[in-house]
Amino acid sequence: MNIAPNSYSRTRKRLLAAAASVAVAGVIGVGALTTGTSPVLADAVRVEAPQVQGFADVVERVSPAVVSVKVKAKIQPTADDGSDQSDDLDGMNNLPNNPQLRRFFKEFRGFGDQGGQNDDGHRRFGHRDRNNDQPRPVAQGSGFFISEDGYLVTNNHVVEEGTAFTVVTNDGKELDAKLVGTDPRTDLAVLKVEGGKFTYVDFADDSKVRVGDWVVAVGNPFGLGGTVTAGIVSARGRDIGAGPYDDFLQIDASVNRGNSGGPTFNLNGQVVGINTAIFSPSGGSVGIAFDIPASTAKQVVEDLMKNGAVQRGWLGVEIQPVTSDIAESLGLKSNNGALVSSAQDDGPGKKAGITAGDVITQVEGKDVASPKELARLIGAYSPGKSVDVTVWRDGKSQTIKVDLGKLPASDKQASNDQQQQPAAPAKPDTLADLGLTVTKSENGKGLVVTDVDPDSDAADRGIQPGDIITAVNSNEVNGTEDVTKAMTDAVKSGRKAVLMQITRDNNNRFVALPVAKG
């Protein structure tokens, strides 16, 4: 049958409309009625299934405890030379060894006189009186109350440049706060607000936090107070190079500048961590954030509230990880523990008898998994506390009682400053099995490495010309025969490596080298 073009078009439209009506009827069921061209859904499809738990109940309860923290600092007068010099208030403090790991908080630029007006009546923004030495807003972060009487927690890096602090509550009230204390080593700070009873939250037992648990972050990203994001715990025990007590929770809830110091909650409304850093190639959230765990924060916060500062125990030793090769050379069954590379002359460890080459395996009966774990265990005790330190020495364990000292300021934690690298005499000798060329030091103590075979295990493990071999398997080295004897003894004992104590730039470290076979 032939159909004219216009008639064909009308027919095609009717067919398509009919097909659409059938499709709709198939979706909505038999109960679909029509009035004109509009369907009336008398019995729309509904799926009866268990509903996914939301976060609204948690957020409703905890939000009043979360605050914004505004920080002011004095701007020093500068000479007005006519140039437009802006202050560097980026606030995105890079962490060691990785510029993509960032501290974060909201920055305000040029809010020196927001309320003024120009001659034309427009509000002025960005006006700055360079001769005005008055506090002005420079940063804004997050925080949360941990007591009814107004103590609250935030990050040290939020408040460290501040001279005046204002807390903005969830309902918009602005309250003056005073700084109680800070702990830069863990990036924590405590503020205090007077007058009133405040909704507060508590810390969770983070030993029960599992990878995959739901978490909710509440904070003040980019100055947008009361913002909630959700995610899961992505990992535990992250070391991001921020300090000696790194043990971060990694979460994937979205956090950005301004979230610093804000809490991350579990579904019971308890704080499992405090936002402190993000991994961010771009400067914004990419879904990887790091939290100070509740167990660390709780202890530090209690000390700050009580004393305004944290006093940590000090062992006075330099330590390094125990690798599998080092464990093999020492006869250890695992690579847990912390290897003492040197004991400071004025440190409590050396006074108690701890020496270079000892592997610290326990403190007060608690296992030491790594150097970071040892730092946390010792730091948890107060100065003057007497603790039992278990070390592995000469193939067996022994316990040494140490009276801990007070952790000195970082600029006073000197190591072997009195050691000086002697010049190498002209006549070299070889340790062919190890790929090393050495010579005696001028004072006769130790062997100076003059050359390293690039294809040797020594090169693979980082030994360089200029290094001084001072001991092998805890025995002093005065000549190549001492090294050879140590290697022979290791083979007789069934060990596959020897442990060399190396001095470089006045610092000690240990390197395990495989012994020759056959």
C-alpha positions as CSV (number, residue, x, y, z in Angstrom):
1,M,0.0,0.0,0.0
2,N,1.3,3.4,-1.0
3,I,1.2,6.2,1.6
4,A,1.7,9.8,0.7
5,P,4.6,11.5,2.6
6,N,2.4,13.6,4.9
7,S,0.1,10.6,5.6
8,Y,3.2,8.4,6.3
9,S,4.6,10.9,8.8
10,R,1.3,11.1,10.7
11,T,1.0,7.3,10.7
12,R,4.6,6.9,12.0
13,K,3.9,9.3,14.8
14,R,0.8,7.4,15.8
15,L,2.7,4.1,15.8
16,L,5.4,5.6,18.0
17,A,2.9,7.1,20.4
18,A,1.1,3.7,20.7
19,A,4.4,1.9,21.3
20,A,5.3,4.4,24.0
21,S,1.8,3.9,25.7
22,V,2.4,0.2,25.7
23,A,5.9,0.6,27.2
24,V,4.5,2.9,29.9
25,A,1.7,0.4,30.7
26,G,4.3,-2.3,30.9
27,V,6.2,-0.3,33.5
28,I,3.4,1.0,35.6
29,G,1.2,-2.1,35.5
30,V,-2.4,-2.9,34.7
31,G,-3.7,-0.2,37.0
32,A,-2.5,2.6,34.7
33,L,-5.4,4.8,33.5
34,T,-5.4,7.6,31.0
35,T,-7.1,11.0,31.0
36,G,-6.7,12.6,27.7
37,T,-3.0,12.1,26.9
38,S,-1.7,12.1,30.5
39,P,-1.4,8.8,32.4
40,V,-2.8,8.6,36.0
41,L,-0.7,6.1,38.1
42,A,-3.3,4.3,40.2
43,D,-0.8,1.6,41.2
44,A,2.8,2.8,40.7
45,V,5.6,0.2,41.1
46,R,7.2,0.2,44.5
47,V,10.1,-2.0,45.7
48,E,9.7,-3.4,49.2
49,A,13.3,-4.0,50.5
50,P,15.4,-3.3,53.5
51,Q,16.5,0.4,53.5
52,V,20.2,1.3,53.7
53,Q,21.0,3.0,57.0
54,G,21.6,6.7,56.6
55,F,23.7,9.1,58.7
56,A,21.0,11.7,59.6
57,D,20.6,10.5,63.2
58,V,24.3,10.6,63.9
59,V,24.7,14.0,62.3
60,E,21.7,15.5,64.2
61,R,23.2,14.5,67.5
62,V,26.9,15.4,67.0
63,S,26.6,18.6,64.9
64,P,26.0,20.9,67.9
65,A,29.4,19.8,69.3
66,V,31.3,20.7,66.1
67,V,32.5,24.3,65.7
68,S,34.4,26.6,63.3
69,V,37.6,28.1,64.6
70,K,38.6,31.5,63.5
71,V,42.2,32.6,64.1
72,K,43.6,36.1,64.1
73,A,47.2,37.1,64.0
74,K,49.0,40.4,64.1
75,I,50.3,41.7,60.9
76,Q,53.6,43.5,61.3
77,P,54.0,46.9,59.8
78,T,55.9,47.0,56.5
79,A,57.4,49.8,54.5
80,D,55.0,51.1,51.9
81,D,57.2,51.3,48.8
82,G,54.3,51.7,46.4
83,S,54.4,48.1,45.3
84,D,51.5,45.7,45.9
85,Q,53.0,43.0,48.1
86,S,50.6,40.4,49.3
87,D,51.3,38.2,52.3
88,D,51.9,34.6,51.7
89,L,48.9,33.1,53.6
90,D,48.6,29.9,51.6
91,G,48.4,27.8,54.7
92,M,48.8,24.6,52.8
93,N,51.8,23.3,54.8
94,N,53.6,20.6,52.8
95,L,54.6,17.5,54.8
96,P,58.2,16.1,54.6
97,N,59.2,14.2,51.5
98,N,55.9,14.6,49.7
99,P,54.6,17.9,48.4
100,Q,51.2,16.2,47.7
101,L,50.6,15.6,51.4
102,R,49.1,18.7,52.8
103,R,47.9,20.3,56.0
104,F,44.8,22.2,55.2
105,F,42.6,25.0,56.5
106,K,40.6,27.9,55.0
107,E,42.5,31.1,54.5
108,F,41.2,34.6,54.2
109,R,43.1,37.2,52.2
110,G,42.8,40.9,52.7
111,F,39.9,41.2,55.2
112,G,41.6,44.1,57.0
113,D,38.6,46.5,56.7
114,Q,35.5,44.8,55.5
115,G,33.1,47.3,56.9
116,G,34.4,50.4,55.3
117,Q,33.0,52.2,52.3
118,N,34.5,54.0,49.3
119,D,33.5,57.4,48.3
120,D,30.9,55.9,45.9
121,G,29.2,54.1,48.8
122,H,30.4,50.6,47.8
123,R,31.7,48.2,50.4
124,R,35.4,47.8,50.4
125,F,37.0,44.3,50.4
126,G,40.7,43.7,50.5
127,H,41.7,47.0,52.0
128,R,44.7,46.7,54.2
129,D,46.3,49.4,56.3
130,R,49.9,48.5,56.4
131,N,50.6,50.6,59.4
132,N,47.8,48.9,61.4
133,D,49.3,46.3,63.8
134,Q,45.9,45.0,64.9
135,P,44.8,41.4,64.8
136,R,42.8,40.4,61.7
137,P,41.4,37.1,60.5
138,V,43.9,34.9,58.7
139,A,42.6,31.4,59.0
140,Q,39.6,29.3,59.7
141,G,39.5,25.6,60.7
142,S,37.3,23.2,62.6
143,G,37.1,21.8,66.1
144,F,34.8,20.1,68.5
145,F,33.9,20.2,72.2
146,I,35.1,17.4,74.4
147,S,33.7,18.7,77.7
148,E,30.5,20.4,78.9
149,D,32.4,23.3,80.3
150,G,33.9,24.4,77.0
151,Y,37.2,22.6,76.2
152,L,37.5,21.9,72.5
153,V,40.1,20.2,70.3
154,T,41.6,21.4,67.0
155,N,44.9,21.1,65.1
156,N,48.1,22.8,66.2
157,H,48.7,24.0,62.6
158,V,45.4,25.9,62.7
159,V,46.2,28.0,65.8
160,E,50.0,28.1,65.8
161,E,50.2,31.6,64.2
162,G,47.3,33.0,66.1
163,T,47.0,35.7,68.8
164,A,43.2,35.7,69.1
165,F,40.6,32.9,68.6
166,T,36.9,32.9,68.0
167,V,34.7,29.8,68.0
168,V,31.5,29.8,65.9
169,T,29.0,27.2,67.1
170,N,26.6,25.2,65.0
171,D,23.8,27.8,65.6
172,G,25.9,30.7,64.6
173,K,27.0,32.1,67.9
174,E,30.5,33.6,68.1
175,L,32.4,33.0,71.3
176,D,35.9,34.1,72.3
177,A,38.3,31.3,73.1
178,K,41.7,31.1,74.8
179,L,44.5,28.8,73.9
180,V,45.1,26.2,76.6
181,G,48.0,24.3,75.0
182,T,49.5,22.8,71.9
183,D,51.5,19.7,70.9
184,P,53.2,20.2,67.5
185,R,54.5,16.6,67.5
186,T,51.0,15.3,67.1
187,D,49.5,18.4,65.6
188,L,46.9,18.9,68.3
189,A,45.7,21.9,70.3
190,V,43.1,22.6,73.0
191,L,41.1,25.8,73.3
192,K,38.7,26.9,76.1
193,V,35.4,28.8,75.8
194,E,33.9,30.3,79.0
195,G,30.3,30.7,80.0
196,G,27.7,28.1,79.3
197,K,27.1,24.4,78.9
198,F,28.0,22.9,75.6
199,T,27.1,19.7,73.7
200,Y,30.2,17.6,73.6
201,V,31.4,14.3,72.2
202,D,33.7,11.6,73.4
203,F,36.6,9.6,71.8
204,A,36.0,6.1,70.6
205,D,38.1,3.1,71.3
206,D,39.9,3.1,68.0
207,S,41.4,-0.4,68.6
208,K,38.0,-1.6,67.5
209,V,38.0,0.4,64.3
210,R,38.2,-1.8,61.3
211,V,39.1,-1.1,57.7
212,G,35.8,-0.8,55.9
213,D,33.8,0.8,58.8
214,W,31.5,3.7,57.9
215,V,32.6,7.1,59.2
216,V,31.2,10.6,59.0
217,A,33.4,13.8,58.9
218,V,31.9,17.1,60.1
219,G,33.6,20.4,59.6
220,N,34.1,23.7,58.0
221,P,35.6,23.2,54.5
222,F,36.3,26.5,52.7
223,G,34.4,28.4,55.4
224,L,31.2,26.4,54.7
225,G,30.4,25.6,58.3
226,G,28.4,22.5,59.3
227,T,29.3,20.4,56.2
228,V,29.0,16.7,56.5
229,T,30.7,14.0,54.3
230,A,30.7,10.3,54.6
231,G,33.0,7.4,53.7
232,I,34.9,4.5,55.1
233,V,38.1,3.8,56.9
234,S,40.4,3.0,54.1
235,A,43.5,1.9,56.0
236,R,45.1,2.0,59.5
237,G,48.6,2.8,60.8
238,R,49.7,5.1,57.9
239,D,53.1,6.7,58.2
240,I,53.1,9.9,56.1
241,G,56.4,11.4,57.4
242,A,54.7,14.0,59.6
243,G,56.5,13.1,62.8
244,P,57.8,10.5,65.1
245,Y,54.4,9.4,66.2
246,D,52.8,8.8,62.8
247,D,49.9,6.2,63.1
248,F,47.2,7.8,61.0
249,L,43.8,6.5,60.0
250,Q,43.2,6.8,56.3
251,I,39.6,7.7,55.3
252,D,37.9,8.4,52.0
253,A,35.3,10.9,53.3
254,S,35.8,14.2,51.5
255,V,37.8,16.7,53.5
256,N,39.3,19.9,52.3
257,R,40.8,23.2,53.5
258,G,38.9,24.2,56.6
259,N,38.3,20.6,57.8
260,S,41.6,20.8,59.8
261,G,40.9,19.9,63.4
262,G,37.4,18.6,62.6
263,P,36.2,15.2,63.9
264,T,35.5,12.0,62.1
265,F,32.7,10.0,63.8
266,N,31.7,6.4,63.9
267,L,28.0,5.5,63.6
268,N,27.7,5.7,67.4
269,G,28.6,9.4,67.4
270,Q,32.1,8.8,68.9
271,V,35.2,10.5,67.5
272,V,37.5,7.9,65.9
273,G,39.9,10.5,64.4
274,I,40.8,14.1,63.8
275,N,41.3,15.4,60.3
276,T,44.9,16.6,59.9
277,A,46.2,16.1,56.4
278,I,45.2,15.1,52.9
279,F,46.9,13.6,49.9
280,S,46.2,16.1,47.1
281,P,48.0,16.6,43.8
282,S,45.6,19.5,43.1
283,G,45.1,21.0,46.5
284,G,41.5,19.7,46.8
285,S,40.1,16.5,48.0
286,V,40.8,13.4,45.9
287,G,39.3,11.0,48.5
288,I,42.4,10.3,50.6
289,A,42.6,11.9,54.0
290,F,44.5,11.2,57.2
291,D,43.2,11.4,60.8
292,I,45.0,11.4,64.1
293,P,43.6,8.3,65.8
294,A,41.4,8.8,68.9
295,S,43.8,6.9,71.2
296,T,46.6,9.3,70.4
297,A,44.4,12.4,70.6
298,K,42.7,11.3,73.9
299,Q,46.0,11.0,75.8
300,V,47.5,14.2,74.4
301,V,44.3,16.2,75.0
302,E,44.2,15.1,78.6
303,D,47.8,16.2,79.2
304,L,47.1,19.6,77.5
305,M,44.0,20.2,79.6
306,K,45.9,19.3,82.8
307,N,49.3,20.9,82.2
308,G,49.0,23.0,79.0
309,A,51.8,20.9,77.5
310,V,52.8,17.3,76.9
311,Q,55.8,15.8,78.8
312,R,57.1,12.7,77.2
313,G,59.6,10.1,78.4
314,W,63.0,10.0,76.6
315,L,65.2,7.0,76.1
316,G,68.0,8.8,74.4
317,V,68.8,6.3,71.6
318,E,68.9,6.5,67.8
319,I,67.0,3.6,66.2
320,Q,66.4,2.1,62.8
321,P,64.1,-0.7,61.4
322,V,65.0,-4.3,61.7
323,T,65.1,-5.7,58.1
324,S,64.9,-9.4,57.3
325,D,68.6,-9.4,56.5
326,I,69.4,-7.8,59.9
327,A,67.2,-10.2,61.7
328,E,68.9,-13.1,60.0
329,S,72.4,-11.7,60.9
330,L,71.4,-11.4,64.6
331,G,69.6,-14.7,64.9
332,L,66.1,-13.1,65.4
333,K,63.1,-15.1,64.3
334,S,61.3,-12.0,62.9
335,N,62.0,-8.5,61.9
336,N,60.0,-6.9,64.7
337,G,61.7,-4.5,67.1
338,A,63.9,-1.4,66.8
339,L,67.7,-1.6,66.2
340,V,69.7,0.8,68.3
341,S,72.2,2.5,66.0
342,S,73.7,4.6,68.7
343,A,73.0,5.6,72.4
344,Q,73.5,9.2,73.3
345,D,76.2,9.9,75.9
346,D,73.8,11.9,78.1
347,G,70.8,9.7,77.5
348,P,69.1,7.5,80.1
349,G,69.4,4.5,77.8
350,K,73.2,4.5,77.7
351,K,73.4,5.2,81.4
352,A,71.3,2.1,82.0
353,G,73.4,-0.1,79.7
354,I,71.7,0.0,76.3
355,T,74.4,0.0,73.5
356,A,74.5,0.2,69.7
357,G,73.6,-3.1,68.2
358,D,70.9,-3.9,70.7
359,V,67.4,-4.7,69.3
360,I,64.7,-3.4,71.6
361,T,61.9,-5.9,71.4
362,Q,59.6,-5.0,74.4
363,V,58.8,-2.1,76.8
364,E,57.1,-3.1,80.0
365,G,56.1,-6.4,78.4
366,K,54.5,-4.7,75.4
367,D,55.9,-5.9,72.0
368,V,57.8,-3.4,69.9
369,A,56.8,-3.9,66.3
370,S,58.8,-1.1,64.8
371,P,60.8,2.1,65.6
372,K,57.6,4.1,65.4
373,E,56.0,1.8,67.9
374,L,58.9,2.2,70.3
375,A,58.7,6.0,70.0
376,R,54.9,5.9,70.9
377,L,55.5,3.5,73.8
378,I,58.3,5.5,75.4
379,G,56.4,8.8,74.7
380,A,53.4,7.5,76.6
381,Y,55.3,7.4,79.8
382,S,56.2,10.5,82.0
383,P,59.8,11.6,82.6
384,G,61.3,9.8,85.6
385,K,59.2,6.7,85.0
386,S,61.2,3.5,85.5
387,V,60.5,1.0,82.7
388,D,61.7,-2.5,81.8
389,V,63.3,-2.5,78.3
390,T,63.9,-5.9,76.8
391,V,66.7,-6.1,74.3
392,W,68.2,-8.8,72.0
393,R,71.9,-9.0,72.5
394,D,74.5,-11.7,71.6
395,G,71.8,-14.1,70.6
396,K,69.6,-13.9,73.7
397,S,67.1,-11.6,75.4
398,Q,67.8,-9.6,78.5
399,T,65.9,-6.9,80.4
400,I,67.3,-3.6,81.4
401,K,65.6,-1.2,83.8
402,V,65.7,2.4,82.5
403,D,64.7,5.6,84.3
404,L,63.3,7.7,81.5
405,G,64.4,11.3,81.0
406,K,62.5,14.3,79.7
407,L,62.3,14.6,76.0
408,P,64.4,17.6,75.0
409,A,63.4,20.2,72.4
410,S,64.0,19.0,68.9
411,D,66.9,21.4,68.4
412,K,68.7,19.9,71.4
413,Q,68.4,16.3,70.4
414,A,72.0,16.0,69.3
415,S,73.6,12.7,68.4
416,N,77.3,11.8,68.2
417,D,78.6,15.3,67.6
418,Q,82.0,14.4,68.9
419,Q,82.7,11.8,66.3
420,Q,84.9,13.0,63.5
421,Q,85.6,11.1,60.3
422,P,89.4,10.6,60.0
423,A,91.2,11.0,56.7
424,A,92.0,7.7,55.0
425,P,95.7,6.7,54.7
426,A,97.0,6.0,51.2
427,K,97.4,2.2,51.4
428,P,94.1,0.4,50.7
429,D,93.0,-3.2,51.5
430,T,90.2,-5.3,50.1
431,L,87.3,-7.3,51.4
432,A,86.7,-9.0,48.1
433,D,83.8,-11.2,49.3
434,L,81.9,-8.1,50.3
435,G,82.8,-6.0,47.3
436,L,84.6,-3.4,49.4
437,T,88.0,-1.7,49.3
438,V,88.9,-0.3,52.8
439,T,91.8,1.2,54.7
440,K,92.5,1.7,58.3
441,S,91.5,5.0,59.9
442,E,94.2,7.3,61.2
443,N,93.3,6.6,64.8
444,G,93.2,2.8,64.2
445,K,89.5,2.4,65.1
446,G,87.4,1.3,62.2
447,L,87.9,0.8,58.5
448,V,87.2,3.6,56.0
449,V,85.5,2.5,52.8
450,T,87.4,3.8,49.8
451,D,85.6,2.0,47.0
452,V,82.5,-0.1,46.5
453,D,81.9,-2.6,43.7
454,P,78.7,-1.3,42.0
455,D,77.5,-4.9,41.4
456,S,78.0,-6.0,45.1
457,D,75.4,-6.4,47.9
458,A,77.2,-3.6,49.7
459,A,76.3,-1.2,46.9
460,D,72.7,-2.5,46.8
461,R,72.5,-1.7,50.6
462,G,73.8,1.8,50.2
463,I,77.3,1.6,51.5
464,Q,79.4,4.4,50.0
465,P,83.0,5.5,49.9
466,G,83.8,7.5,53.0
467,D,81.7,5.3,55.3
468,I,83.5,3.9,58.4
469,I,83.0,0.3,59.4
470,T,83.2,0.5,63.2
471,A,81.9,-2.9,64.2
472,V,80.7,-6.2,62.9
473,N,78.3,-8.3,64.9
474,S,78.8,-6.0,67.8
475,N,82.6,-6.6,67.8
476,E,84.9,-3.6,67.2
477,V,86.7,-3.5,63.9
478,N,90.4,-2.5,63.9
479,G,91.4,-4.3,60.7
480,T,90.2,-6.5,57.9
481,E,91.0,-9.6,59.9
482,D,88.2,-8.6,62.3
483,V,85.7,-8.6,59.5
484,T,86.9,-11.9,58.1
485,K,86.7,-13.5,61.5
486,A,83.1,-12.3,62.0
487,M,82.1,-13.7,58.6
488,T,83.7,-17.1,59.5
489,D,81.9,-17.2,62.8
490,A,78.6,-16.3,61.1
491,V,79.0,-19.2,58.7
492,K,79.8,-21.6,61.6
493,S,76.7,-20.4,63.4
494,G,74.5,-21.1,60.4
495,R,73.8,-17.4,59.7
496,K,73.6,-16.0,56.2
497,A,74.7,-12.4,57.0
498,V,76.8,-10.3,59.2
499,L,75.7,-7.0,60.7
500,M,78.0,-4.0,60.1
501,Q,77.9,-0.8,62.1
502,I,78.5,2.1,59.7
503,T,79.3,5.7,60.6
504,R,78.5,8.4,58.1
505,D,78.4,12.2,58.8
506,N,78.6,11.5,62.5
507,N,75.5,9.2,62.3
508,N,75.4,5.5,63.0
509,R,73.4,2.9,61.2
510,F,73.5,-0.9,60.7
511,V,73.7,-2.8,57.4
512,A,73.4,-6.6,57.0
513,L,75.6,-8.1,54.3
514,P,75.3,-11.7,53.1
515,V,78.4,-13.8,53.8
516,A,80.2,-15.6,51.0
517,K,79.0,-19.1,50.1
518,G,81.2,-22.2,49.6
